[in-house]
Amino acid sequence: MDRARRQAVLLLALSLACLLASGPHTSLARSTSTNVNGGNSFTAGYWIYYLHNNPTPPTGNTTARVNLTATATASTTATLYNYDTDCANQAGRGLTLTVPSAGEARPCYYVNWRTPVLAAPLTLRTSVTVDIWSATDTNANNRTGALIVYLRDYNPALGTWTEITNWTLPARQYSKRTWIHTPMTIPITGTPALNPGHQLEIKIEAPTTDSTENMLLAYDTTVYPAFVQLR
């Protein structure tokens, strides 16, 4: 093989290696449609993780679980079960009002999901969207509800986390326990990167600073699908 051909083959091999190594996401589903059941929508060509309960698919009522999974597998169960028989004891997952804190550790006061362990670096760009369903935990009309979302860089080897950013859903009016489609787009400053071996964590609370009512969340069903969408 002459020198010019050897150089061309080497450049091609290097280009392929760089392309394979540069992918920022692992264990994700590439969206090919702009619609899913229940009214949620996502942008074709983005990466999505679906938010699940434990166990998943849900098969019945459970106590409040933490450190839930976010995976490339979409929800397959139609029924929305009671995900916290020891807390709000309503269909879905209850969030008791709390002073917002990324370190909140009481199961009735937050819910969180973690992606699979990353096999390659994950760089967050521009924004992250958490698409879920919410309601106020009350039978009264015209009640004020709000949510705060934290994005955290979790290191499972050490059991430690670093907050990347947080964002508060502006207070809005709810009627009784009526589910409202609640897409929340969290702006990203700079290009924070998670290292291989880490997990992206999504944590949600009901902040006393913006909400007057305890909140409810619906997810992990075909009727109320929920996901996190990354660029």
C-alpha positions as MATLAB code, in Angstrom:
seq = 'MDRARRQAVLLLALSLACLLASGPHTSLARSTSTNVNGGNSFTAGYWIYYLHNNPTPPTGNTTARVNLTATATASTTATLYNYDTDCANQAGRGLTLTVPSAGEARPCYYVNWRTPVLAAPLTLRTSVTVDIWSATDTNANNRTGALIVYLRDYNPALGTWTEITNWTLPARQYSKRTWIHTPMTIPITGTPALNPGHQLEIKIEAPTTDSTENMLLAYDTTVYPAFVQLR';
ca = [
       0.000    0.000    0.000;
       1.485    3.384   -1.033;
       2.011    6.177    1.493;
      -0.970    8.303    0.364;
      -3.367    5.346    0.680;
      -2.006    4.445    4.126;
      -2.549    8.037    5.285;
      -6.130    8.035    3.949;
      -6.926    4.762    5.740;
      -5.407    6.089    8.979;
      -7.407    9.330    8.792;
     -10.622    7.375    8.212;
      -9.929    5.121   11.203;
      -9.177    8.104   13.432;
     -12.369    9.865   12.317;
     -14.480    6.809   13.117;
     -12.843    6.429   16.517;
     -13.498   10.090   17.370;
     -17.116    9.782   16.264;
     -17.718    6.729   18.473;
     -15.991    8.300   21.454;
     -17.709   11.666   21.184;
     -21.313   10.544   21.798;
     -22.406   12.339   24.979;
     -25.263   10.013   25.966;
     -25.536    6.351   26.836;
     -28.519    4.104   27.527;
     -30.940    6.582   25.959;
     -33.718    6.306   23.423;
     -33.448    8.589   20.415;
     -36.886   10.086   19.794;
     -38.255    9.523   16.310;
     -41.761   10.914   16.854;
     -43.046   14.176   18.264;
     -45.986   12.679   20.155;
     -46.646   10.028   22.775;
     -49.824    8.988   24.550;
     -51.502   11.182   27.114;
     -50.702   14.535   25.530;
     -46.964   14.756   26.208;
     -44.779   15.705   23.283;
     -41.073   15.623   22.626;
     -38.843   16.880   19.857;
     -37.730   14.331   17.294;
     -33.990   13.770   17.383;
     -33.551   14.509   21.102;
     -32.621   11.946   23.754;
     -35.189   10.830   26.309;
     -35.267    8.843   29.558;
     -38.672    7.656   30.827;
     -39.450    8.125   34.538;
     -40.524    4.995   36.419;
     -41.779    3.832   39.782;
     -40.409    0.797   41.667;
     -41.229   -1.850   40.583;
     -41.724   -1.017   36.926;
     -43.995   -1.652   35.156;
     -46.164   -0.822   38.184;
     -48.367   -3.707   39.304;
     -50.023   -2.242   42.400;
     -49.823    0.290   45.211;
     -46.482    0.898   46.938;
     -45.002    2.930   49.733;
     -42.992    6.031   48.801;
     -39.820    4.900   47.027;
     -36.727    6.979   46.359;
     -33.812    6.639   43.944;
     -36.139    5.583   41.141;
     -34.965    4.688   37.653;
     -35.049    6.675   34.419;
     -34.543    4.382   31.436;
     -34.923    4.145   27.677;
     -38.004    1.921   28.123;
     -41.380    3.619   27.798;
     -44.232    3.024   30.233;
     -46.468    0.031   29.449;
     -49.108    0.100   32.227;
     -52.364    2.060   31.855;
     -53.315    2.193   35.543;
     -51.979    4.954   37.785;
     -51.436    3.279   41.144;
     -50.904    4.845   44.558;
     -47.138    5.304   44.755;
     -47.069    6.436   48.401;
     -49.498    4.623   50.685;
     -47.462    5.895   53.662;
     -47.589    9.589   52.654;
     -50.312   11.304   50.598;
     -52.085    7.986   50.006;
     -53.502    9.139   46.662;
     -53.062    7.928   43.099;
     -49.630    8.976   41.893;
     -46.842   10.270   44.124;
     -47.437   12.881   46.826;
     -45.032   15.675   47.742;
     -45.489   17.280   51.145;
     -44.676   20.998   51.223;
     -41.102   21.675   52.298;
     -38.551   24.465   52.440;
     -36.754   23.721   49.154;
     -33.402   22.002   49.553;
     -31.323   19.883   47.180;
     -30.426   17.777   50.213;
     -34.006   16.989   51.321;
     -33.930   13.357   52.557;
     -37.479   12.593   53.782;
     -39.264   10.269   51.300;
     -42.656   12.001   51.636;
     -41.113   15.345   50.696;
     -39.356   14.549   47.411;
     -39.108   12.108   44.546;
     -35.980   11.442   42.491;
     -34.871    9.458   39.465;
     -31.407    8.433   38.290;
     -30.304    7.484   34.795;
     -28.267    4.343   34.158;
     -24.575    4.674   34.944;
     -22.951    6.606   32.110;
     -20.481    4.722   29.937;
     -19.312    7.965   28.286;
     -19.222   11.631   29.307;
     -22.594   13.406   29.310;
     -22.538   17.102   28.448;
     -25.695   19.097   29.144;
     -26.408   21.857   26.648;
     -28.919   24.722   26.556;
     -31.745   23.056   28.492;
     -33.180   19.894   30.005;
     -36.934   19.247   29.927;
     -38.717   17.246   32.622;
     -42.152   16.345   31.249;
     -44.578   15.090   33.906;
     -48.157   15.472   35.220;
     -49.049   17.366   38.405;
     -52.007   18.208   40.651;
     -52.635   19.748   44.057;
     -53.493   17.309   46.832;
     -56.787   18.927   47.795;
     -60.464   18.784   46.849;
     -60.640   22.590   46.706;
     -60.692   24.624   43.494;
     -58.369   27.488   42.564;
     -55.457   26.345   44.700;
     -51.882   27.479   44.124;
     -49.313   24.824   43.321;
     -45.655   24.852   42.305;
     -42.688   22.507   41.922;
     -38.914   22.834   42.119;
     -36.653   20.594   40.042;
     -33.017   19.869   40.860;
     -30.515   18.390   38.419;
     -27.681   16.625   40.213;
     -24.485   14.847   39.207;
     -24.567   11.621   41.241;
     -21.483    9.473   41.858;
     -22.705    5.962   42.788;
     -19.216    4.781   43.717;
     -19.032    7.341   46.537;
     -22.753    7.901   47.151;
     -22.231   11.655   46.734;
     -23.814   14.280   44.509;
     -23.158   17.757   43.152;
     -25.992   20.089   42.240;
     -25.849   21.182   38.605;
     -28.780   23.604   38.670;
     -32.368   24.001   39.869;
     -35.502   25.606   38.484;
     -38.890   26.471   39.993;
     -42.126   26.010   38.092;
     -43.986   29.311   38.476;
     -46.993   29.076   40.800;
     -50.184   28.182   38.938;
     -53.845   27.565   39.735;
     -55.128   23.997   40.076;
     -58.643   22.612   40.534;
     -59.084   19.814   43.031;
     -57.011   16.710   42.192;
     -57.131   17.289   38.437;
     -54.003   16.251   36.546;
     -52.305   18.954   34.479;
     -49.670   18.224   31.887;
     -46.568   19.932   33.282;
     -43.512   20.176   31.003;
     -40.679   21.986   32.785;
     -37.741   23.264   30.748;
     -34.690   23.942   32.900;
     -32.113   26.287   31.337;
     -28.501   25.153   31.460;
     -25.698   27.654   31.981;
     -22.439   26.733   30.297;
     -21.812   23.091   29.341;
     -21.642   21.076   32.580;
     -20.359   17.551   31.992;
     -20.915   14.342   33.950;
     -18.071   11.843   34.002;
     -18.341    8.186   32.970;
     -19.491    6.112   35.928;
     -21.798    8.893   37.166;
     -25.587    9.282   36.828;
     -27.810   12.236   36.044;
     -30.316   12.669   38.871;
     -33.646   14.507   38.670;
     -35.199   15.498   42.000;
     -38.574   17.229   42.515;
     -40.061   18.902   45.600;
     -43.095   21.066   46.459;
     -41.599   24.349   47.720;
     -43.242   26.308   50.529;
     -41.819   29.444   48.897;
     -44.172   29.145   45.897;
     -46.873   26.578   46.631;
     -49.706   26.721   49.168;
     -50.683   23.065   48.754;
     -49.089   19.658   48.900;
     -48.572   18.324   45.382;
     -49.169   15.102   43.473;
     -47.235   13.726   40.492;
     -48.311   11.155   37.902;
     -45.828    9.114   35.849;
     -44.973    5.621   34.579;
     -48.271    4.926   32.804;
     -49.384    5.034   29.193;
     -52.043    7.565   30.189;
     -49.616    9.762   32.145;
     -46.192    9.106   30.606;
     -43.301   11.144   31.946;
     -39.746   11.599   30.738;
     -36.646   13.758   30.849;
     -35.445   15.070   27.490;
     -31.845   16.007   26.762;
     -30.218   17.592   23.785;
];
